């Protein structure tokens, strides 16, 4: 057979070049070749789209091929046309996502814009399918009566499609910043810095985008279906070419409406201006003509883009100093001399739809091996690198996806096609967006957050990107209305600006604030106030407290509570400070460098807390041993008042045998107001660890007027009595107040130490990071994780308050201080970047984030980092 002999000769020649093709990387591996072949047949032969995963590609290829084969065996022409129309519409939808939404076991793609298929959307698709089938059947039936009226009607629809193509192109170009990438769009906002003004102007453009979307999704598909249904090829017995060609055509109408419209207009225009005896019109039906036009269109676009890439790389290697090497001149001359061979490489790469590879970024071009658009193994995102900045991109993606949906629908991103790449830019972040799959009203994308500018190369690249964007979106007033694109021919062509709600990062140096003597003095007083505010609000919101209130009201009396005595009772003697607490026992911060990585702590000795056991212990307190003795003949059950005291010995060395020890008594107390239990502190927070003399001395720092003000402002009481009267009684409850005095001042002592000294900036930085200086009360605080976190939270709030006071001025009254603290609680997360709660706050989209750090390259300074959530552009 002559054909086999010719094929044998061609293969012998091809086999000779296989080692060479393998050596230069043009020969593809079998899996890539198989997937690439399926993708090419699906896209150009069956009217589908590139798929976002290999499994979807395989399934869609089998279904699409089965559709073309089945249409060939349908005997009725009407049935075949309806079958091709209906399957073309259904296959152009994101069926896997739809089946996932209605409860099927198929898994939705992580890279897809996760669109919710509501009942309205399903109803919309059903109506569109019914209308498409009805239109196809009626027009196909009408075309069988009159050949003349059929041809005239098809010509009329051809003109309508030409008009639609022109209108859609104009409306699409109006949405982007540059028309054809060259001329500045006069309708686009000149500057994006006034965000409100920019959004107002962009809203007007979006109205035009809505009109374009209606024409693209509702009008154009039905006009193209009418044009195809009136073709005479569908009236005859089906052939293989008709089945393949029209299966692809009816699918492309929905799968890729803009490209299908362009192809039909080209075929219609060629038919009108050419002779009917031309081979193109005589031997080929419209389906095959559309198939050939689609292949030519795709390869022509690829050839132009690859030629532009080769020219850009050649010029950049010559004009850019950092890319110019000793061999650059020689290579440029060789490319010019052997330009026909360079064109052959570009054409060969275009025909194979394979990448054009510059060797070592030099103007030496090789042809890469053919591969599918998704050329990486596994699902999208499985190989992503997780770092500290990942959470910012994770928060950004849902909002960015919503903004991209609006921009794509309006046409701001140009003609969408699988394999297109987009680059988003905001401050120090770069977003790489790749389109994987397109269909009717859906698009699957891959969003990658690029690493931040860690090296000089990254900084230079980002600066170049900023220059291109600034020239497009930040123009001066005197700039011409229709100016030219300064960076025309650049790989980056600016498209549009998207308003996306994300976090912006601002850092400031706290020199002059955190080391100010006056600010540090106020810091100590503010810390006590903030501790009071946080503890009161924490206790008022505990659900267990409300249950205790109801129980107390039912009993009609309040239970006895244990109170650490701040004053000595007549039956006891205050614990003398026999082991005096010297300032050297606590923190000794070096003044040479106030921001050492770790504070210098001097501790003369460490001893385990020893508790002396006493017989007859009846009232244990967590962490202590309590002794209760009966005096006299009171054994009948009535215990005198002096017997309702118990001794507490905690945190001090064991006492020698025979030596009398001073004892601090803790009386049993009762709240004067039954509602005070709503604000009662947990039992484990009431244990004593500080000598009474020191506690009595430090209790003078407790702001009683602020405490009463905070209690009166609470909104947690829901009783039949008037809330103001209840709050007044609770505020005057001395027992409750003494509880808060003990806990607040113990936390204060744990954070600062017992000495009334001004904290150093190093101490503030260390405590803010969660590293507390050693003290007698440190173990007491760290054994209570919940209280420790509250104290640390109060310390951080106080630091933020100090910075705000230094920036905005002093606080005038308690109401203003309360408003500051309420704003911190609701709108801010104040903590460390390394905390897990920092990531949780980002995902919860807290409006503002605040952290404190130290830059070793800037000795003596602290770095304040504020991340705020704004309506920003990307």
ZAMIVEX-833964 format. One line per field, with one value per residue (C-alpha): x, z, y. Coordinates in nm, 3 decimals. Example, Ala and Ser with C-alpha at 12.3 -4.5 7.8 and 13.67 -1.06 7.14 Angstrom:
2
x <- 1.230,1.367
z <- 0.780,0.714
y <- -0.450,-0.106
This chain:
874
x <- 0.000,0.164,0.040,0.203,0.527,0.534,0.457,0.739,0.985,0.869,0.902,1.252,1.356,1.178,1.343,1.684,1.601,1.446,1.774,1.839,1.484,1.523,1.859,1.718,1.403,1.153,1.053,0.774,0.735,0.447,0.211,0.253,0.207,-0.109,-0.265,-0.161,-0.318,-0.645,-0.650,-0.593,-0.864,-1.108,-1.049,-1.031,-1.208,-1.490,-1.541,-1.444,-1.198,-0.876,-0.954,-0.820,-0.727,-0.615,-0.912,-1.159,-0.975,-1.005,-1.374,-1.468,-1.280,-1.465,-1.807,-1.742,-1.615,-1.916,-2.144,-1.992,-2.009,-2.368,-2.486,-2.358,-2.588,-2.907,-3.129,-3.348,-3.192,-3.411,-3.314,-2.945,-2.963,-3.150,-2.904,-2.601,-2.759,-2.862,-2.536,-2.334,-2.508,-2.485,-2.117,-2.029,-2.148,-1.941,-2.120,-1.888,-1.945,-2.321,-2.335,-2.128,-2.374,-2.677,-2.518,-2.319,-1.991,-1.779,-1.530,-1.530,-1.207,-1.008,-0.899,-1.248,-1.441,-1.673,-2.003,-2.313,-2.567,-2.884,-3.233,-3.252,-2.937,-3.058,-3.388,-3.199,-3.001,-3.314,-3.490,-3.189,-3.173,-3.544,-3.525,-3.218,-3.387,-3.708,-3.526,-3.318,-3.615,-3.831,-3.560,-3.446,-3.805,-3.848,-3.528,-3.665,-3.948,-3.781,-3.420,-3.426,-3.576,-3.332,-3.024,-3.152,-3.226,-2.880,-2.727,-2.937,-2.819,-2.464,-2.498,-2.649,-2.352,-2.110,-2.286,-2.281,-1.908,-1.830,-2.045,-1.896,-1.542,-1.610,-1.773,-1.484,-1.215,-1.394,-1.356,-0.974,-0.722,-0.571,-0.745,-0.568,-0.292,-0.169,-0.404,-0.516,-0.888,-1.050,-1.343,-1.121,-1.049,-0.728,-0.606,-0.695,-0.567,-0.896,-1.059,-1.414,-1.397,-1.239,-1.509,-1.781,-1.633,-1.574,-1.937,-2.040,-1.816,-1.970,-2.311,-2.164,-2.020,-2.368,-2.495,-2.201,-2.268,-2.632,-2.531,-2.263,-2.456,-2.814,-2.825,-2.514,-2.563,-2.919,-2.814,-2.535,-2.768,-3.007,-2.725,-2.616,-2.968,-3.044,-2.747,-2.832,-2.578,-2.808,-3.090,-2.891,-2.786,-2.520,-2.158,-1.855,-1.756,-2.105,-2.122,-1.779,-1.810,-2.156,-2.100,-1.804,-1.997,-2.300,-2.064,-1.845,-2.152,-2.173,-1.823,-1.636,-1.891,-1.654,-1.424,-1.723,-1.872,-1.544,-1.515,-1.874,-1.832,-1.513,-1.681,-1.988,-1.776,-1.564,-1.880,-2.029,-1.723,-1.602,-1.745,-1.970,-1.753,-1.455,-1.328,-1.371,-1.744,-1.816,-1.639,-1.653,-1.961,-1.984,-1.889,-1.554,-1.490,-1.544,-1.307,-1.031,-1.085,-1.060,-0.726,-0.590,-0.708,-0.540,-0.211,-0.197,-0.240,0.031,0.267,0.224,0.277,0.586,0.732,0.675,0.840,1.147,1.185,1.134,1.397,1.641,1.600,1.605,1.930,2.085,1.932,1.928,2.273,2.230,2.138,2.410,2.699,3.013,2.842,2.525,2.646,2.750,2.420,2.218,2.412,2.362,1.986,1.966,2.174,1.988,1.647,1.480,1.585,1.465,1.128,1.122,1.173,0.890,0.658,0.743,0.673,0.343,0.228,0.300,0.151,0.463,0.662,0.946,1.241,1.527,1.841,1.970,1.757,1.983,1.846,1.908,1.571,1.473,1.137,1.003,0.805,0.425,0.239,-0.111,-0.193,-0.188,0.169,0.220,0.131,-0.150,-0.426,-0.375,-0.223,-0.090,0.272,0.227,0.494,0.347,0.513,0.420,0.270,0.046,-0.241,-0.258,-0.304,-0.550,-0.764,-0.731,-0.831,-1.211,-1.248,-1.011,-1.211,-1.532,-1.366,-1.227,-1.573,-1.708,-1.411,-1.429,-1.801,-1.753,-1.463,-1.203,-0.946,-0.982,-1.052,-1.046,-0.884,-0.727,-0.355,-0.377,-0.173,-0.243,-0.028,-0.181,0.012,-0.058,0.216,0.472,0.251,0.231,-0.049,-0.005,-0.338,-0.369,-0.686,-0.720,-1.069,-1.349,-1.713,-2.058,-2.074,-1.786,-1.409,-1.157,-0.846,-0.524,-0.417,-0.062,0.081,0.440,0.706,0.769,1.065,1.337,1.626,1.749,1.637,1.283,1.288,1.410,1.143,0.871,0.993,0.965,0.611,0.525,0.658,0.431,0.127,0.199,0.227,-0.117,-0.314,-0.147,-0.140,-0.102,-0.376,-0.191,-0.157,-0.331,-0.667,-0.565,-0.200,0.007,0.116,0.470,0.546,0.397,0.561,0.629,0.530,0.300,-0.002,-0.207,-0.573,-0.767,-0.778,-0.986,-1.112,-1.029,-1.058,-0.724,-0.458,-0.207,0.114,0.254,0.558,0.681,0.969,0.873,1.186,1.078,0.761,0.855,1.164,0.997,1.011,0.673,0.504,0.649,0.525,0.173,0.207,0.217,-0.103,-0.281,-0.187,-0.380,-0.686,-0.673,-0.635,-0.946,-1.143,-1.041,-1.103,-1.444,-1.559,-1.421,-1.610,-1.930,-1.932,-1.870,-2.182,-2.127,-2.170,-2.531,-2.617,-2.468,-2.683,-3.004,-2.904,-2.821,-3.150,-3.341,-3.162,-3.212,-2.859,-2.505,-2.256,-1.951,-1.639,-1.272,-1.103,-0.730,-0.697,-0.550,-0.567,-0.457,-0.736,-0.742,-0.665,-0.359,-0.030,0.080,0.342,0.666,0.897,1.165,1.298,1.283,1.223,1.517,1.511,1.813,1.601,1.399,1.485,1.816,1.797,2.113,2.108,2.378,2.142,1.775,1.672,1.882,1.734,1.690,1.675,1.946,1.785,1.966,1.826,2.015,1.844,1.559,1.358,1.053,0.742,0.699,0.373,0.355,0.075,-0.149,-0.390,-0.760,-0.759,-1.118,-1.108,-0.852,-0.754,-0.598,-0.222,-0.224,-0.271,-0.522,-0.546,-0.863,-0.863,-1.147,-1.114,-1.287,-1.592,-1.755,-1.813,-2.187,-2.164,-2.167,-1.825,-1.729,-1.611,-1.244,-1.261,-1.365,-1.008,-0.755,-0.384,-0.215,0.154,0.251,0.574,0.812,1.083,1.007,1.024,1.264,1.112,1.021,1.018,0.691,0.587,0.376,0.046,-0.178,-0.542,-0.802,-1.151,-1.471,-1.663,-2.006,-2.106,-2.330,-2.515,-2.654,-2.578,-2.209,-2.156,-2.190,-1.854,-1.695,-1.348,-1.273,-1.176,-0.831,-0.743,-0.803,-0.500,-0.241,0.125,0.236,0.311,0.033,0.250,0.346,-0.011,-0.136,0.123,0.047,-0.330,-0.306,-0.238,-0.578,-0.808,-1.131,-1.317,-1.230,-1.339,-1.680,-1.716,-1.647,-1.895,-2.167,-2.118,-2.180,-2.476,-2.484,-2.763,-3.109,-3.321,-3.657,-3.487,-3.358,-3.020,-2.874,-2.966,-2.821,-2.499,-2.472,-2.501,-2.244,-2.002,-2.024,-1.968,-1.644,-1.582,-1.599,-1.373,-1.115,-1.116,-1.029,-0.767,-0.593,-0.601,-0.521,-0.228,-0.089,-0.096,0.062,0.337,0.391,0.439,0.659,0.803,0.737,0.965,0.792,1.040,0.990,0.989,1.257,1.178,1.350,1.116,0.813,0.930,1.005,0.672,0.482,0.639,0.525,0.862,0.798,1.073,1.117,0.931,0.769,0.429,0.549,0.470,0.136,0.042,0.179,-0.012,-0.333,-0.315,-0.642,-0.544,-0.196,-0.343,-0.572,-0.281,-0.072,-0.367,-0.399,-0.027,-0.053,-0.363,-0.179,0.113,-0.124,-0.293,0.042,0.120,-0.226,-0.192,0.148,0.004,-0.346,-0.303,-0.398,-0.724,-0.967,-1.206,-1.311,-1.560,-1.289,-1.067,-1.356,-1.414,-1.046,-1.059,-1.388,-1.240,-0.935,-1.163,-1.391,-1.179,-0.822,-0.606,-0.305,-0.046,0.253,0.290,0.395,0.075,-0.185,-0.449,-0.284,-0.366,-0.716,-0.770,-0.662,-0.901,-1.178,-1.087,-1.031,-1.018,-0.682,-0.381,-0.101,0.231,0.561,0.909,1.276,1.506,1.867,1.992,1.850,1.989,1.782,1.458,1.140,0.937,0.562,0.371,0.010,-0.189,-0.519,-0.803,-0.884,-1.061,-0.749,-0.665,-0.477
z <- 0.000,-0.106,0.201,0.437,0.241,0.269,0.641,0.681,0.518,0.731,1.052,0.960,0.925,1.247,1.444,1.351,1.526,1.837,2.037,1.942,2.041,2.369,2.437,2.384,2.587,2.301,2.330,2.591,2.850,2.778,3.049,2.938,2.573,2.650,2.856,2.602,2.317,2.510,2.592,2.229,2.097,2.368,2.308,1.927,1.815,2.068,2.171,2.536,2.759,2.931,3.265,3.605,3.704,3.514,3.637,3.512,3.180,3.140,3.239,3.023,2.723,2.746,2.781,2.499,2.263,2.348,2.264,1.916,1.849,1.973,1.757,1.450,1.514,1.583,1.275,1.309,1.215,1.465,1.740,1.655,1.659,1.992,2.138,2.035,2.162,2.500,2.569,2.454,2.711,2.997,2.939,2.941,3.303,3.608,3.665,3.936,4.148,4.091,4.191,4.500,4.606,4.575,4.785,4.550,4.663,4.409,4.563,4.470,4.337,4.577,4.287,4.162,4.261,4.493,4.351,4.537,4.309,4.461,4.349,4.145,3.954,3.884,3.765,3.540,3.379,3.326,3.156,2.934,2.834,2.749,2.544,2.356,2.269,2.168,1.944,1.778,1.701,1.561,1.340,1.217,1.131,0.955,0.755,0.599,0.416,0.212,0.099,-0.007,0.315,0.512,0.342,0.372,0.741,0.800,0.630,0.849,1.164,1.031,1.022,1.369,1.498,1.340,1.522,1.849,1.812,1.760,2.054,2.289,2.188,2.254,2.591,2.691,2.601,2.795,3.115,3.110,3.162,2.812,2.479,2.283,2.540,2.373,2.424,2.762,2.816,2.863,3.056,3.313,3.640,3.613,3.969,4.220,4.537,4.645,4.694,4.732,4.412,4.225,4.339,4.229,3.880,3.861,3.954,3.637,3.432,3.605,3.472,3.124,3.227,3.323,2.976,2.825,3.041,2.933,2.567,2.619,2.825,2.704,2.357,2.180,2.247,2.110,1.805,1.729,1.783,1.533,1.280,1.319,1.319,0.979,0.808,0.525,0.639,0.922,0.681,0.518,0.650,0.911,0.828,1.054,0.967,1.045,1.377,1.490,1.351,1.484,1.816,1.863,1.736,1.963,2.256,2.184,2.185,2.562,2.661,2.512,2.381,2.276,2.073,1.919,1.818,1.654,1.463,1.333,1.223,1.033,0.863,0.777,0.641,0.425,0.290,0.197,0.024,-0.150,-0.438,-0.374,-0.603,-0.373,-0.225,0.123,0.070,-0.155,0.015,0.385,0.600,0.856,1.146,0.994,0.883,1.240,1.363,1.124,1.203,1.575,1.531,1.310,1.559,1.855,1.675,1.532,1.880,2.015,1.729,1.792,2.168,2.127,1.864,2.097,2.379,2.168,2.058,2.415,2.551,2.277,2.345,2.724,2.713,2.526,2.703,3.065,3.219,3.469,3.192,2.952,2.937,2.730,2.485,2.451,2.145,1.970,2.048,1.923,1.595,1.556,1.616,1.345,1.097,1.159,1.204,0.957,1.176,1.486,1.314,1.232,1.602,1.694,1.431,1.543,1.905,1.799,1.603,1.897,2.143,2.353,2.544,2.385,2.621,2.641,2.744,3.076,3.008,2.709,2.361,2.263,2.203,2.230,2.190,2.510,2.510,2.467,2.797,2.930,3.090,3.435,3.409,3.780,3.959,4.211,4.294,4.312,4.642,4.762,4.716,4.853,5.093,5.430,5.615,5.855,5.576,5.444,5.670,5.507,5.164,5.308,5.437,5.109,4.868,4.927,4.888,4.592,4.426,4.465,4.314,4.027,3.951,3.910,3.699,3.474,3.421,3.328,3.091,3.285,3.253,2.877,2.688,2.929,2.808,2.991,3.039,3.085,3.369,3.579,3.842,4.136,4.346,4.685,4.902,4.955,4.831,4.489,4.371,4.073,3.913,3.644,3.460,3.443,3.305,3.157,3.089,3.086,3.378,3.566,3.570,3.765,3.872,4.058,4.303,4.436,4.693,4.600,4.868,5.005,4.910,5.104,4.864,4.651,4.335,4.463,4.558,4.212,4.042,4.265,4.200,3.826,3.868,4.075,3.800,3.542,3.768,3.880,3.524,3.453,3.770,3.925,3.658,3.708,3.626,3.332,3.157,2.819,2.803,2.542,2.630,2.515,2.728,2.840,2.885,2.562,2.466,2.827,2.938,3.193,3.053,3.328,3.325,3.615,3.988,4.216,4.557,4.798,5.177,5.314,5.566,5.509,5.710,5.871,6.100,6.316,6.556,6.919,7.017,7.228,7.342,7.500,7.667,7.792,8.173,8.184,7.969,8.177,8.500,8.357,8.227,8.583,8.688,8.368,8.405,8.733,8.571,8.269,8.493,8.685,8.364,8.208,8.522,8.587,8.229,8.226,8.540,8.424,8.104,8.264,8.212,8.538,8.737,8.622,8.745,9.085,9.100,9.047,9.312,9.555,9.496,9.555,9.887,9.990,10.125,10.003,10.096,10.307,10.111,10.205,10.178,10.204,10.487,10.392,10.751,11.058,11.277,11.654,11.690,11.473,11.423,11.081,10.915,10.955,10.664,10.835,10.494,10.353,9.984,9.846,9.504,9.412,9.452,9.145,8.808,8.747,8.396,8.234,8.121,7.858,7.606,7.695,7.431,7.507,7.371,7.722,8.044,8.306,8.615,8.946,9.193,9.515,9.583,9.472,9.720,9.677,9.849,10.170,10.355,10.719,10.795,11.088,11.239,11.211,10.872,10.763,10.508,10.238,9.992,9.660,9.703,10.079,10.408,10.645,11.022,11.221,11.602,11.848,12.162,12.495,12.530,12.199,12.081,12.039,11.683,11.751,11.668,11.804,11.574,11.662,11.554,11.199,11.103,10.946,10.901,10.566,10.517,10.150,9.965,10.260,10.398,10.661,11.021,11.270,11.536,11.847,11.673,11.672,11.326,11.257,11.097,10.858,10.913,10.639,10.770,10.630,10.468,10.317,10.027,10.125,9.790,9.654,9.297,9.373,9.280,8.915,8.947,9.192,9.101,9.063,9.388,9.270,9.223,9.591,9.743,9.905,9.806,9.906,10.263,10.416,10.480,10.114,10.000,10.236,10.101,9.736,9.782,9.803,9.427,9.362,9.189,9.387,9.197,8.864,9.002,9.101,8.766,8.571,8.782,8.733,8.354,8.328,8.132,8.259,8.515,8.405,8.716,8.814,9.023,8.860,8.707,8.840,9.199,9.166,9.018,9.294,9.561,9.388,9.352,9.727,9.826,10.024,10.024,9.644,9.617,9.849,9.627,9.326,9.521,9.616,9.264,9.070,9.290,9.289,8.907,8.910,9.140,8.915,8.608,8.759,9.084,9.431,9.402,9.304,9.028,8.675,8.422,8.157,7.784,7.793,8.066,7.869,7.555,7.749,7.936,7.617,7.457,7.750,7.928,8.285,8.534,8.830,9.146,9.445,9.274,8.936,9.012,9.160,8.834,8.590,8.769,8.661,8.280,8.238,8.479,8.326,7.980,8.118,8.290,7.974,7.777,8.019,7.988,7.608,7.616,7.846,7.606,7.318,7.539,7.614,7.242,7.168,7.447,7.314,6.963,7.028,7.360,7.721,7.825,7.982,8.182,8.260,7.971,7.717,7.876,7.860,7.494,7.421,7.600,7.436,7.097,7.175,7.279,6.976,6.684,6.778,6.839,7.044,7.079,6.919,6.556,6.663,6.860,6.726,6.819,6.578,6.292,6.428,6.440,6.076,5.966,6.172,5.995,6.303,6.173,6.335,6.453,6.676,6.775,6.926,6.825,6.834,6.539,6.629,6.338,6.508,6.866,7.128,6.929,6.934,6.623,6.638,6.374,6.298,6.040,5.953,5.742,5.465,5.134,4.925,4.564,4.407
y <- 0.000,0.332,0.521,0.274,0.290,0.670,0.648,0.398,0.640,0.935,0.734,0.621,0.984,1.078,0.798,0.935,1.265,1.110,1.103,1.464,1.568,1.383,1.555,1.907,1.835,1.841,1.476,1.454,1.178,0.937,1.069,1.432,1.334,1.140,1.423,1.686,1.489,1.448,1.818,1.923,1.690,1.798,2.169,2.185,1.869,1.844,2.208,2.165,2.344,2.255,2.095,2.192,1.834,1.527,1.325,1.587,1.592,1.215,1.205,1.503,1.361,1.029,1.196,1.445,1.178,0.962,1.256,1.294,0.920,0.890,1.181,0.997,0.697,0.896,0.839,1.148,1.481,1.667,1.426,1.458,1.839,1.842,1.591,1.797,2.120,1.978,1.794,2.094,2.313,2.061,1.980,2.350,2.378,2.294,1.966,1.836,2.145,2.121,1.755,1.834,2.105,1.878,1.604,1.383,1.231,1.413,1.652,2.019,2.161,2.380,2.602,2.676,2.982,2.792,2.910,2.810,2.647,2.780,2.699,3.018,2.928,2.575,2.718,2.961,2.679,2.471,2.762,2.829,2.462,2.449,2.770,2.646,2.315,2.490,2.738,2.467,2.242,2.523,2.672,2.331,2.246,2.584,2.535,2.217,2.399,2.670,2.665,3.032,3.166,2.950,3.093,3.447,3.399,3.261,3.566,3.794,3.618,3.646,4.025,4.024,3.828,4.077,4.362,4.169,4.099,4.468,4.578,4.318,4.414,4.784,4.716,4.490,4.742,5.016,4.815,4.801,5.079,5.049,4.998,4.723,4.763,5.085,5.381,5.507,5.454,5.800,5.648,5.478,5.671,5.869,5.806,5.536,5.702,5.863,5.523,5.654,5.859,5.570,5.329,5.570,5.597,5.224,5.161,5.345,5.119,4.817,4.919,4.891,4.556,4.433,4.517,4.331,4.027,4.015,4.028,3.764,3.509,3.555,3.711,3.581,3.206,3.206,3.408,3.159,2.861,3.017,3.057,2.694,2.549,2.707,2.539,2.300,2.039,1.937,1.842,1.561,1.222,1.257,1.201,1.185,1.542,1.673,1.489,1.610,1.962,2.044,1.869,2.102,2.406,2.359,2.302,2.607,2.833,2.785,2.673,2.970,3.218,3.496,3.269,3.093,3.428,3.533,3.204,3.215,3.578,3.486,3.188,3.395,3.683,3.449,3.286,3.625,3.772,3.453,3.256,2.959,2.747,2.790,2.466,2.609,2.667,2.368,2.077,2.170,2.208,2.486,2.260,2.164,2.522,2.640,2.368,2.476,2.845,2.766,2.588,2.868,3.134,2.962,2.894,3.247,3.399,3.168,3.259,3.633,3.599,3.379,3.609,3.904,3.709,3.631,3.993,4.121,3.883,3.979,4.353,4.311,4.112,4.403,4.706,4.579,4.620,4.338,4.094,4.201,3.956,3.927,3.693,3.901,4.092,3.773,3.604,3.900,3.903,3.528,3.564,3.829,3.631,3.306,3.470,3.227,2.936,3.121,3.166,2.795,2.716,2.957,2.806,2.452,2.549,2.706,2.402,2.173,2.425,2.377,2.639,2.835,2.790,3.042,2.857,3.001,3.313,3.387,3.462,3.099,2.939,2.575,2.405,2.252,1.930,1.944,1.937,2.004,2.336,2.178,2.053,1.986,1.661,1.643,1.888,2.262,2.374,2.037,2.146,2.498,2.623,2.722,3.010,3.290,3.501,3.222,3.324,3.670,3.513,3.263,3.550,3.735,3.456,3.446,3.821,3.828,3.551,3.750,4.059,3.852,3.714,4.067,4.177,3.870,3.912,4.278,4.202,4.401,4.121,4.090,3.771,3.478,3.160,2.863,2.914,3.293,3.442,3.751,3.922,4.107,4.355,4.517,4.671,4.393,4.110,3.953,3.726,3.495,3.400,3.134,3.037,2.659,2.605,2.815,2.739,2.888,3.137,2.974,2.984,2.772,2.958,2.888,3.160,3.157,3.396,3.462,3.492,3.839,4.053,3.877,3.939,4.225,4.045,4.021,4.387,4.490,4.279,4.422,4.776,4.716,4.586,4.894,5.122,4.961,4.987,5.343,5.468,5.322,5.391,5.698,5.962,6.335,6.584,6.735,6.397,6.376,6.207,5.948,5.904,5.609,5.317,5.398,5.029,4.902,4.574,4.486,4.139,4.306,4.488,4.659,4.555,4.702,4.772,4.550,4.673,4.390,4.396,4.279,4.374,4.651,4.650,4.965,4.974,5.259,5.317,5.383,5.574,5.869,5.693,5.365,5.513,5.832,5.868,6.041,5.775,5.493,5.654,5.676,5.322,5.182,5.356,5.268,4.903,4.875,5.035,4.808,4.502,4.607,4.661,4.330,4.119,4.274,4.223,3.871,3.774,3.940,3.735,3.396,3.181,2.990,3.309,3.353,3.004,3.088,3.400,3.206,2.953,3.231,3.409,3.086,3.025,3.386,3.432,3.445,3.169,3.228,3.313,3.312,3.649,3.714,3.960,4.294,4.417,4.226,4.090,4.139,3.773,3.770,3.938,4.058,3.853,4.043,4.053,3.847,3.750,4.100,4.131,4.317,4.475,4.266,3.954,4.053,4.193,4.357,4.505,4.624,4.986,4.936,4.781,4.813,4.562,4.255,3.938,3.796,4.002,3.950,3.804,3.774,3.528,3.461,3.131,2.909,2.711,2.499,2.623,2.425,2.406,2.311,2.067,2.130,1.882,1.937,2.109,2.169,2.452,2.377,2.646,2.545,2.552,2.590,2.402,2.553,2.496,2.548,2.506,2.497,2.703,2.645,2.433,2.522,2.169,2.190,2.314,2.688,2.820,3.163,3.437,3.398,3.033,3.127,3.208,2.983,3.014,3.018,2.956,2.963,3.013,3.049,2.821,2.560,2.680,2.541,2.321,2.514,2.854,3.053,3.178,3.485,3.388,3.576,3.493,3.483,3.549,3.399,3.684,3.731,3.956,4.243,4.219,3.894,4.002,4.041,3.680,3.777,3.947,3.705,3.586,3.213,3.040,2.944,3.312,3.397,3.225,3.447,3.459,3.810,3.921,4.126,4.428,4.451,4.387,4.657,4.897,4.818,4.828,5.205,5.199,5.042,5.300,5.258,5.532,5.366,5.029,5.167,5.344,5.023,4.824,5.086,5.072,4.696,4.563,4.205,4.233,4.121,4.140,4.279,4.543,4.853,4.790,5.115,5.028,4.679,4.811,5.068,4.799,4.580,4.870,4.940,4.577,4.597,4.223,4.205,4.505,4.346,4.038,4.251,4.446,4.122,3.969,4.287,4.386,4.031,4.031,4.377,4.250,3.944,4.163,4.435,4.309,4.444,4.747,5.068,5.140,5.269,4.983,4.986,4.950,4.613,4.494,4.613,4.434,4.118,4.105,4.192,3.884,3.669,3.643,3.760,3.845,3.614,3.707,3.543,3.562,3.432,3.067,3.171,3.344,3.087,2.809,2.985,2.994,3.181,3.457,3.469,3.532,3.802,3.976,3.956,4.093,4.384,4.458,4.468,4.687,4.927,4.952,5.029,5.286,5.449,5.479,5.623,5.877,5.983,6.020,6.156,6.336,6.262,6.097,6.339,6.120,5.765,5.753,5.819,5.554,5.306,5.383,5.312,4.978,4.877,4.955,4.740,4.457,4.466,4.591,4.506,4.206,4.314,4.042,3.877,3.773,3.424,3.363,3.125,3.379,3.621,3.385,3.332,3.709,3.738,3.464,3.626,3.953,4.163,4.521,4.599,4.399,4.527,4.372,4.482,4.371,4.461,4.507,4.417,4.627,4.938,4.932,5.105,5.110,4.908,4.841,4.880,4.684,4.768,4.574,4.733,4.601,4.844,4.859,4.837,4.771,4.485
